[in-house]
């Protein structure tokens, strides 16, 4: 079994779900860059995720 050296990434929905499960609220995910052949010669999108966790 070959394990990739670069994570294949998350969809916005997957990231929002993971943050909400971890107790975060007010989740906002925004794609800020699309590029060709950035990681392992694959087209890639990069995003910023913002969220608030109350009581921390």
C-alpha positions in Angstrom: 0.0 0.0 0.0 1.3 3.4 -1.0 0.6 6.3 1.3 0.4 9.7 -0.4 2.9 12.3 0.9 0.3 15.1 0.5 -3.2 15.1 2.0 -5.9 15.0 -0.7 -7.7 17.8 1.0 -11.2 18.6 2.3 -14.3 20.0 0.7 -15.8 23.1 2.3 -18.6 20.9 3.7 -16.2 18.4 5.3 -14.2 21.2 6.9 -17.4 22.8 8.3 -18.6 19.5 9.6 -15.3 18.7 11.3 -15.2 22.2 13.0 -18.8 21.9 14.2 -18.1 18.4 15.6 -15.1 19.9 17.5 -17.4 22.5 19.1 -16.8 25.5 16.9 -19.6 27.9 15.8 -20.0 30.6 13.2 -17.9 28.6 10.7 -16.9 30.4 7.5 -14.8 28.7 4.7 -13.6 30.7 1.8 -11.5 29.6 -1.2 -8.8 32.2 -1.9 -6.7 30.6 -4.6 -7.0 28.1 -7.4 -3.8 26.9 -9.1 -2.7 24.4 -11.6 -0.2 21.7 -10.7 0.5 23.1 -7.3 0.9 19.9 -5.2 2.1 16.7 -6.7 1.3 18.1 -10.2 -2.4 18.3 -9.4 -4.7 21.3 -9.7 -5.4 22.7 -6.2 -7.6 25.1 -4.4 -6.5 26.7 -1.1 -9.0 28.0 1.4 -9.1 29.8 4.8 -11.5 28.5 7.5 -12.6 30.8 10.3 -14.6 29.7 13.3 -15.4 30.7 16.9 -15.3 28.4 20.0 -17.3 29.8 22.9 -15.9 29.6 26.5 -12.2 29.1 25.5 
